[in-house]
Amino acid sequence: MRAMVLKEFRELRRDHRTMGMLIAMPILLLVVFGYAANFSVDEIPTATLGPQAQQAATLVTSVPQAPFDVRTVDPAGDAATAQDLLERNETDVAIVTGTQPVVAYVDGSSLFTAQTAVATFNRLGDRVRTEVLFNPELKTSWVMVPAIIGLILTFIGTIITSIGMVKEKQTGTIEQLAVMPIRPSTVILGKIAPYFLLASIDMVLVTVLGMLLFDVPFNGNVAVFALGAAEFLFVVLGLGVFISTISQNVGQAIQTAFFFLLPQILLSGIIFPLEAIPWGVRWISYFLPLTYFTMVSQGVMLRGAPLDSLWFPLLMLAIMAVLVFTGAVLRFRRELAPGDGRRAAKKVQA
């Protein structure tokens, strides 16, 4: 019995990934749920427009426990300006003065922020008329479906791709390719192309089903959505390839993929609003590709956001795609096709 226990401890000590899951995962979950599990939004970017914009800014910030953070005061602005600011996600609430009562436009694509803003305006009674744009009934499904599309693509790109690549590595197929006069980047592109196509078909199916089953609108440009999805797919497929290069079997690939998946599920804003996550944890969200794809998908589908207003998440996805793909190619070259391929050739001959 004692010998068996000691043997298991030695096995665990050698298995660094399992030890990481046993020790790092509980700490990660404790930190995330302790700090990030918060649906209350304490700070809402707000704009005040119209002839009494300055007075409105003073009024809303003086309301007890008001979450409004007035960042834009534009006396020349009107209702069209307010809708444009919301469409471009430059603010979550825009208050237009000059009418009785004043009108508060709220971005319904930011669900928890909108719910907090509407509840606060309701306390002001007849002095403010609230109008929720892009998701008038504040349906959860309208916000979740665009995010779920990214989550499904993440699963396909990381888990399915890494498992497929590791299986080929175990059978020696990839090492046979490594001794051929083909560049590692070409091999990787050839391997991920089928996954890219299948994931694209899945994305179309999920998007259409979400629109048919939940009446989710698609107000924006399909090309902008496709551009964001293509960049995101390159990132997650690159992650899948990268995971396969540091895994020796399917079990290791699944364990490693889980490390990449869990933070994206919890911290990308699809469950807990980014605005409610403290900065001590929120900075992690801005290193996650799903965070930026969710910005693009919700912006295009719900708000009809134009290309120039989504330049930042699209740029971040492009940078991540280049970095991840380059890392995967370098790892592939080092692990499977080192030097002039002689090592790989020896493995194949063996």
Salt bridges, closest charged atoms under 4 A:
GLU8 OE2 - LYS7 NZ 3.68
GLU11 OE2 - ARG14 NH2 3.12
GLU43 OE2 - ARG71 NH2 3.05
ASP69 OD2 - ARG71 NE 2.88
ASP84 OD1 - ARG88 NE 3.50
GLU131 OE1 - ARG129 NH1 3.55
GLU137 OE1 - LYS139 NZ 3.90
GLU168 OE2 - LYS191 NZ 2.47
GLU175 OE2 - LYS347 NZ 3.68
ASP308 OD2 - ARG88 NH2 3.16
GLU335 OE2 - ARG331 NH2 3.17
GLU335 OE2 - ARG334 NH2 3.67
ASP340 OD2 - ARG342 NE 2.53
